Amino acid sequence: MPERAKRLHRASVELLRSLDLARVEQEIVRALKDILRADAAAVMLNDPESNSLVIHSHEGLSENYARAQRVPLEAAANSFNGADDHVILDFATQGLGNKKLIADEGLARVLAIPLVNSGKFIGSLNAYMKDRGAEFNAQSIDLAHVLAVEASVAISNAQTYQEAVRGRDLQQSILDALGEGVVIFQPPGVVGAFNRAAAELLGIGDDFIGADGARWAEVLRPREARTGEAIAPLHTIGLRGLAGESVSLEVIYHNARTGEDRTADVKARPVWSGGAIVAAVATMYDLTELRQLEQEKEQFLSIVSHELRTPLTPLKALAQLLISRIRRSREKEQPLDLDSLERNLASIERQVDRMNRLVTDLLSVSRAGRGKLEMDRAPFDLATSVRDTVERYVEATREEGRHKFIVEAPERLVVSADQSRIEQMLMNLIGNAVKYSPRGGEVRVELNKVDGEAEILIRDQGIGITAEDLERLGEPFTRGTGKAASFAGMGIGLHVAKLMAQAHDGSLRLASEGEDRGTTVRVTLPA
């Protein structure tokens, strides 16, 4: 068993390290196959076009089976009673999918564990046995459940990153098509003409017409982006193009007007006429913001990895603790301490909820950035949602005992809004009130109807907000300074809450008298 636990640990490390979806899925199937000592394993995910589960990655299955097998999504989802459930099916009498494919593959039994993201069924981890008498080890199944939780987060994280990469590629395509600069060089190597995009990129004006290679090098100070080496006057793109070369180079230019460095993807080609080179045309794609964005994304992904790793560490420790207690109980034939077991499972649930909220917030920011944050409005009782959300934090903080929650709300206050989005907003705001009150104290949540609007006030007695930060907080990936900087986080919880309020034609405002003076969040929604 220790070897299987070590295999799970190695998989956990790899899942946290990689954002490549194919690599993540391959590591998952290898780990699942090793942990369960199975003959084959697969990751099946929802295919929206066919509304069925398809095999995304596998080990031990034939390519024909992996390519052709389909399992209806609804039937697969209905096989499980919840996210912590699993099924073991004997293909002789049970099972979903194409029976002939299963028989041709020689599969006898399958263990399937659901993959769930933000409460939504997205697929399953499947382990297969070809020997009808083979059994799945119960303790190994527990480890496989832990792997499934980590796999759900890792797959969602990789898909989010893949979506961001596609967005970056689209941005690059638009830049190439619409924003390129053009410079025309004429013999013997002087600037003949350039367009507005090139002028803005390089910071040059009409007086640059006729500039030769020496002046180009003196004013723009070109250097290779890869090596940082200066490009000599005789090797400027214009002269190389006029010499018959086709040049493709990433170059850093000194903007002659602003003095800043700009990075460009430069391509130069000779123009032939009558068997002679009559000009050279260089196109310049401004990559400065893209490179800066890549640097910011690297920093962002580093933070995301840290934030995901933070709950996974105690999650793994709790899982190992439970396995150890179960093993000791069996060896000594003593009953389990159910109270302790319940506390451990509640801790696991909180850590999973934290990861789910993180991924949900990231997806909300991504969708909002693309204008696809949709609201499913319907009448619901906001007062009940407020009380239920506060009660979740009462339960979550009960053991620590540092916080006292007070709710003041009418018996009923109906609003027309997207209930899940409003509750996401409440979770983030009340969570912040708890998080930034490390010494505890009172968290007061008030709900009132004021001038035809629903007003939510959330007050805490925590570290407060400086006057400088009040204007900044609420923007994406913006975190507080001073004491707030010592708290873990990515700076998206408050931003998502603000997005939710504004998407409902409402508002979110912060107020604080300064550090250690507490914070008040005021949200208004049409009622």
C-alpha positions in Angstrom: 0.0 0.0 0.0 2.7 2.6 0.7 3.9 2.2 -2.9 0.4 3.1 -4.1 0.3 6.1 -1.8 3.7 7.2 -3.1 2.4 6.8 -6.7 -0.5 9.1 -5.8 1.9 11.6 -4.3 4.0 11.6 -7.5 0.9 12.1 -9.5 -0.2 15.0 -7.3 3.2 16.7 -7.8 3.0 16.3 -11.5 -0.6 17.6 -11.7 0.3 20.7 -9.8 3.4 21.2 -12.0 1.8 20.9 -15.4 -0.8 23.0 -17.3 -0.6 20.9 -20.5 -4.0 19.2 -20.7 -2.7 16.1 -22.6 0.2 15.7 -20.2 -2.2 16.1 -17.2 -4.6 13.5 -18.6 -1.8 11.0 -19.4 -0.4 11.3 -15.8 -3.9 10.7 -14.4 -4.5 7.5 -16.4 -1.0 6.2 -15.6 -1.5 6.9 -11.9 -5.0 5.4 -11.9 -3.7 2.2 -13.6 -0.8 1.9 -11.2 -2.8 2.6 -8.0 -5.6 0.0 -8.8 -3.2 -2.5 -10.5 -5.7 -2.4 -13.4 -5.2 -3.7 -16.9 -6.2 -0.4 -18.5 -7.3 3.1 -17.5 -8.9 6.0 -19.2 -10.1 9.6 -18.7 -13.5 10.2 -20.2 -14.8 13.7 -20.6 -18.0 15.3 -21.9 -18.1 15.9 -25.7 -20.8 18.7 -26.1 -21.3 17.8 -29.8 -22.4 14.3 -29.1 -23.6 14.9 -25.5 -21.7 11.8 -24.5 -18.5 10.9 -22.7 -15.5 10.2 -24.9 -12.0 8.9 -24.1 -9.6 11.8 -23.9 -6.6 9.8 -22.7 -5.9 6.1 -22.0 -3.4 3.4 -21.3 -3.9 -0.3 -22.0 -6.7 0.2 -24.5 -6.7 -0.2 -28.2 -6.8 2.9 -30.4 -10.0 1.6 -32.1 -11.8 1.2 -28.8 -10.6 4.6 -27.5 -11.7 6.3 -30.7 -15.1 4.6 -31.1 -16.5 4.1 -27.6 -19.2 6.5 -26.5 -21.2 6.7 -23.3 -24.4 8.8 -23.1 -23.7 11.7 -20.7 -27.0 11.5 -18.9 -26.8 7.8 -18.4 -23.2 8.1 -17.1 -24.2 10.9 -14.7 -27.1 9.0 -13.4 -24.8 6.0 -12.5 -23.4 8.0 -9.6 -25.1 9.1 -6.4 -22.7 12.0 -5.8 -19.2 13.3 -6.3 -17.8 10.9 -3.7 -19.5 7.8 -5.2 -18.1 5.1 -7.5 -19.5 2.2 -9.4 -18.0 -1.3 -10.2 -19.7 -2.9 -13.2 -19.5 -6.4 -14.6 -19.6 -6.1 -18.3 -21.2 -9.5 -18.7 -24.5 -8.1 -17.2 -24.0 -4.4 -16.8 -22.2 -1.4 -18.3 -22.8 1.4 -20.7 -21.4 2.0 -24.2 -21.0 -0.2 -27.2 -21.2 -3.9 -26.0 -19.4 -5.2 -29.1 -16.5 -2.9 -28.6 -16.3 -4.0 -25.0 -16.4 -7.7 -25.9 -13.8 -7.2 -28.7 -11.5 -5.4 -26.2 -11.8 -8.3 -23.8 -12.8 -6.1 -20.9 -14.5 -7.9 -17.9 -15.0 -5.2 -15.2 -14.8 -1.5 -14.8 -14.4 0.8 -11.8 -15.7 4.3 -12.6 -15.3 7.4 -10.4 -17.0 10.7 -11.3 -15.1 13.9 -12.2 -17.0 16.9 -10.9 -16.2 20.6 -11.4 -18.2 23.3 -9.5 -20.8 20.7 -8.7 -21.2 19.7 -12.4 -20.5 16.2 -13.7 -17.8 16.5 -16.4 -16.6 13.0 -16.9 -15.1 10.0 -15.1 -12.0 8.1 -14.3 -12.3 4.5 -15.5 -10.1 1.5 -14.5 -10.6 -1.8 -16.4 -9.9 -5.5 -15.5 -9.8 -8.2 -18.1 -10.0 -11.1 -15.6 -13.6 -11.6 -14.5 -12.3 -12.8 -11.1 -10.1 -9.8 -10.4 -11.1 -7.5 -7.6 -10.4 -3.8 -6.9 -8.7 -3.3 -3.6 -10.9 -1.2 -1.2 -8.0 1.0 0.1 -6.8 1.5 -3.4 -10.2 2.7 -4.3 -9.9 5.3 -1.6 -6.7 6.5 -3.1 -8.3 6.6 -6.5 -11.0 8.9 -5.1 -8.3 11.3 -3.9 -6.8 11.2 -7.4 -10.2 11.9 -8.9 -10.6 15.1 -6.7 -7.1 16.3 -7.8 -7.8 15.2 -11.4 -11.0 17.3 -11.5 -9.1 20.4 -10.4 -6.0 19.7 -12.6 -8.2 19.1 -15.7 -10.2 22.2 -15.1 -7.0 24.3 -14.4 -5.4 22.9 -17.6 -8.6 23.7 -19.6 -8.7 27.2 -18.2 -5.0 27.7 -19.2 -5.7 26.2 -22.7 -8.5 28.7 -23.1 -6.2 31.5 -22.1 -3.6 30.3 -24.7 -6.3 30.2 -27.4 -7.2 33.8 -26.4 -3.5 34.8 -26.7 -3.2 33.2 -30.1 -6.3 35.0 -31.3 -4.8 38.3 -30.0 -1.6 37.6 -31.9 -3.6 36.8 -35.1 -5.4 40.1 -34.8 -2.2 42.0 -34.2 -0.6 40.4 -37.2 -3.5 41.1 -39.5 -4.4 44.7 -38.4 -1.6 46.2 -36.3 1.6 45.6 -38.3 4.0 48.3 -39.2 5.4 48.5 -42.7 8.8 50.1 -43.7 10.0 50.2 -47.3 13.7 50.4 -48.0 15.2 51.6 -51.2 18.7 51.2 -52.7 21.3 51.8 -51.6 19.8 51.2 -48.2 17.7 54.2 -47.2 14.2 54.4 -45.7 11.8 55.1 -48.5 8.4 55.1 -46.7 6.6 53.8 -43.6 3.1 53.6 -42.3 1.5 55.0 -39.1 1.8 51.8 -37.2 5.6 51.7 -37.9 5.9 55.4 -36.9 4.2 54.7 -33.6 6.2 51.6 -33.0 9.6 53.2 -33.7 8.7 56.8 -32.6 9.9 58.3 -36.0 8.5 61.1 -38.1 8.7 62.3 -41.7 12.3 63.5 -41.2 13.3 59.8 -41.0 12.6 59.4 -44.7 16.0 58.9 -46.4 17.7 57.7 -43.2 20.5 55.2 -44.1 21.6 52.2 -42.1 24.0 54.2 -39.9 21.2 56.5 -38.8 18.8 53.6 -38.3 21.2 52.0 -36.0 22.1 55.2 -34.2 18.5 56.4 -33.5 16.7 53.1 -33.0 19.5 51.1 -31.4 18.2 47.7 -32.6 19.3 44.6 -30.9 18.3 41.0 -31.1 15.7 40.1 -28.5 17.1 36.6 -28.1 20.7 37.5 -27.3 20.5 41.2 -26.5 23.3 41.9 -29.0 23.3 45.1 -30.9 22.7 44.9 -34.6 25.4 46.7 -36.6 24.5 49.3 -39.3 25.5 46.9 -42.1 23.2 44.2 -40.8 20.0 46.2 -40.4 16.9 44.5 -41.8 16.7 47.0 -44.7 20.2 46.3 -46.0 19.8 42.5 -45.5 16.6 42.6 -47.5 18.1 44.7 -50.3 21.0 42.2 -50.4 18.4 39.5 -51.2 18.0 38.0 -47.8 14.6 36.9 -46.4 14.9 38.0 -42.7 12.7 36.8 -39.8 13.9 38.2 -36.5 12.6 39.4 -33.1 14.2 42.8 -32.5 14.1 45.3 -29.6 14.0 48.9 -30.8 14.5 52.1 -28.8 11.5 54.3 -29.5 12.9 57.6 -30.7 10.0 59.6 -29.3 9.3 58.1 -25.9 12.7 56.5 -25.2 11.1 53.2 -24.2 12.1 49.8 -25.6 9.6 48.1 -28.0 9.9 44.5 -29.1 8.8 43.6 -32.6 8.6 40.5 -34.7 10.3 41.7 -37.9 10.1 40.1 -41.3 11.9 41.6 -44.3 11.7 40.4 -47.9 13.4 41.7 -51.1 11.1 43.1 -53.9 12.2 42.0 -57.4 11.5 43.7 -60.7 13.1 43.0 -64.1 15.5 40.6 -62.5 16.8 43.2 -60.0 16.0 44.0 -56.4 14.3 47.4 -56.4 13.2 47.5 -52.7 12.9 45.6 -49.5 9.7 45.5 -47.5 9.8 44.9 -43.7 6.7 44.2 -41.6 6.8 44.8 -37.9 4.5 43.2 -35.4 4.5 44.9 -32.0 5.0 42.2 -29.4 5.8 44.5 -26.4 2.4 44.1 -24.7 2.3 40.4 -25.6 5.6 39.7 -24.0 4.5 41.7 -20.9 1.3 39.8 -20.9 3.2 36.5 -21.0 5.4 37.6 -18.1 2.2 38.6 -16.1 0.6 35.3 -17.0 3.7 33.4 -15.8 3.4 35.3 -12.5 -0.3 34.7 -12.5 0.0 30.9 -13.1 2.6 30.8 -10.4 0.1 32.3 -8.0 -2.6 29.9 -9.2 -0.4 26.9 -8.7 0.4 28.1 -5.2 -3.2 28.7 -4.4 -4.2 25.3 -5.7 -1.3 23.6 -3.9 -2.2 25.2 -0.6 -5.5 23.3 0.0 -4.1 20.1 -1.7 -1.4 19.7 1.0 -3.8 19.3 3.9 -6.2 17.4 1.7 -3.6 14.8 1.1 -2.5 14.7 4.7 -6.1 14.2 5.8 -6.6 11.4 3.3 -3.5 9.7 4.6 -4.7 10.1 8.1 -8.1 8.6 7.3 -6.4 5.6 5.6 -4.1 5.1 8.6 -7.1 5.2 11.0 -9.1 2.8 8.9 -6.1 0.4 8.7 -5.5 0.5 12.5 -9.2 0.0 13.2 -9.2 -3.2 11.0 -6.0 -4.5 12.5 -7.1 -4.0 16.1 -10.7 -4.8 15.4 -11.8 -1.6 17.1 -14.6 0.7 16.0 -13.7 3.9 14.3 -13.9 7.2 16.1 -16.8 8.5 14.1 -16.7 12.0 15.6 -13.0 12.4 14.5 -13.8 10.8 11.1 -16.6 13.3 10.6 -14.3 16.2 11.5 -11.7 15.0 9.1 -14.2 14.6 6.3 -15.6 18.0 7.0 -12.1 19.4 6.7 -11.6 17.6 3.3 -14.9 19.0 2.1 -13.9 22.6 3.1 -10.6 22.2 1.2 -12.4 20.9 -1.9 -14.9 23.7 -1.7 -12.0 26.2 -1.5 -10.5 24.8 -4.7 -13.9 24.7 -6.4 -14.5 28.4 -5.5 -11.0 29.3 -6.8 -11.7 27.6 -10.2 -15.2 29.1 -10.4 -13.9 32.6 -9.8 -11.1 32.1 -12.4 -13.7 31.0 -15.0 -16.0 33.9 -14.1 -13.1 36.4 -14.6 -12.3 34.7 -17.9 -15.9 34.7 -19.1 -16.3 38.3 -18.1 -13.2 39.3 -20.0 -14.7 37.8 -23.1 -18.2 39.2 -22.5 -19.7 35.8 -21.9 -20.6 36.1 -18.2 -24.3 35.2 -18.5 -27.0 35.7 -15.9 -29.9 33.3 -15.4 -32.3 35.6 -13.6 -35.3 34.3 -11.7 -37.2 35.4 -8.5 -35.8 34.0 -5.3 -35.6 34.9 -1.6 -32.4 36.8 -1.0 -33.0 36.7 2.8 -32.8 32.9 2.8 -29.7 32.9 0.7 -28.0 35.4 3.1 -28.8 33.3 6.1 -27.8 30.1 4.5 -24.4 31.5 3.3 -23.6 32.9 6.8 -24.5 29.5 8.3 -22.0 27.8 6.1 -19.3 30.1 7.6 -20.6 29.5 11.1 -20.1 25.8 10.6 -16.7 26.2 8.9 -15.3 28.4 11.7 -17.0 26.7 14.7 -13.9 24.8 15.8 -11.7 27.9 15.8 -14.4 29.8 17.7 -12.8 33.2 17.0 -15.7 34.7 15.0 -19.2 35.7 16.0 -21.7 36.0 13.2 -24.7 38.3 13.4 -27.4 38.4 10.7 -30.1 41.1 10.5 -32.5 40.4 7.7 -36.2 40.5 7.0 -38.1 37.2 7.0 -38.4 37.5 3.2 -37.0 39.7 0.5 -37.5 38.6 -3.1 -35.2 39.7 -5.9 -35.0 38.7 -9.6 -31.4 37.6 -10.1 -29.1 34.7 -10.8 -29.2 32.9 -7.4 -26.0 30.9 -7.9 -24.1 34.1 -8.9 -25.4 36.1 -6.0 -24.5 33.3 -3.6 -21.0 33.1 -5.2 -20.7 36.9 -4.5 -21.9 36.4 -0.8 -19.4 33.5 -0.3 -16.5 35.7 -1.5 -17.5 38.7 0.6 -18.2 36.9 3.8 -15.1 34.8 3.2 -13.0 37.9 3.0 -14.5 39.3 6.2 -13.4 36.1 8.0 -10.1 35.9 6.3 -9.0 39.4 7.0 -10.1 39.2 10.6 -7.4 36.8 11.8 -8.0 37.8 15.5 -11.7 37.0 15.1 -14.4 39.4 16.2 -17.8 40.2 15.0 -18.9 39.7 11.4 -22.2 41.4 10.9 -24.4 40.9 7.8 -27.4 43.1 7.3 -30.0 42.9 4.5 -32.5 45.7 4.0 -34.8 47.2 1.4 -33.8 50.8 0.8 -35.5 53.0 -1.8 -36.6 50.1 -3.9 -33.2 48.3 -3.7 -31.9 45.4 -1.8 -28.9 46.6 0.3 -26.4 44.1 1.8 -23.9 45.4 4.4 -21.1 43.1 5.5 -19.0 44.6 8.4 -16.0 43.0 10.1 -13.5 44.1 12.8 -10.4 43.0 10.9 -7.3 44.6 9.5 -9.1 47.3 7.5 -8.1 49.0 4.3 -5.7 51.9 3.8 -7.1 55.0 1.9 -4.7 54.3 -1.0 -6.0 50.7 -1.4 -9.7 51.7 -1.3 -9.4 53.1 -4.8 -7.5 50.0 -6.2 -9.2 47.0 -4.7 -11.9 45.4 -6.8 -9.8 45.4 -9.9 -8.7 42.0 -11.3 -5.6 40.4 -9.6 -5.2 43.5 -7.4 -4.2 42.8 -3.7 -4.0 45.1 -0.8 -0.7 46.5 0.6 0.5 46.7 4.2 -0.9 44.0 6.4 -3.2 42.7 3.6 -0.1 41.7 1.5 0.8 39.0 4.1 -2.4 37.1 3.3 -2.5 34.4 0.6 -4.7 35.0 -2.4 -4.8 36.1 -6.0 -6.9 39.3 -5.8 -9.9 37.9 -7.7 -12.5 37.2 -5.0 -13.5 40.9 -4.5 -13.3 41.5 -8.3 -15.7 38.6 -9.0 -18.1 39.9 -6.3 -18.0 43.3 -8.0 -18.6 41.7 -11.4 -21.7 39.9 -10.0 -23.1 43.0 -8.5 -22.6 45.1 -11.7 -23.9 42.3 -13.9 -27.2 42.6 -11.9 -27.3 46.4 -12.5 -26.2 46.9 -8.9 -23.0 48.2 -7.2 -20.4 47.3 -4.7 -18.5 49.8 -2.6 -15.9 49.5 0.2 -15.5 51.6 3.3 -12.8 51.6 6.0 -11.4 54.1 8.5 -7.9 52.6 8.0 -5.7 49.8 9.2 -7.1 47.7 12.1 -10.4 49.6 11.9 -12.4 47.0 10.1 -14.1 47.1 6.7 -17.7 47.6 5.5 -18.8 46.2 2.1 -22.0 47.7 0.7 -23.8 45.9 -2.1 -27.0 47.2 -3.8 -29.2 45.1 -6.1 -32.5 46.0 -7.7 -35.4 44.6 -5.7 
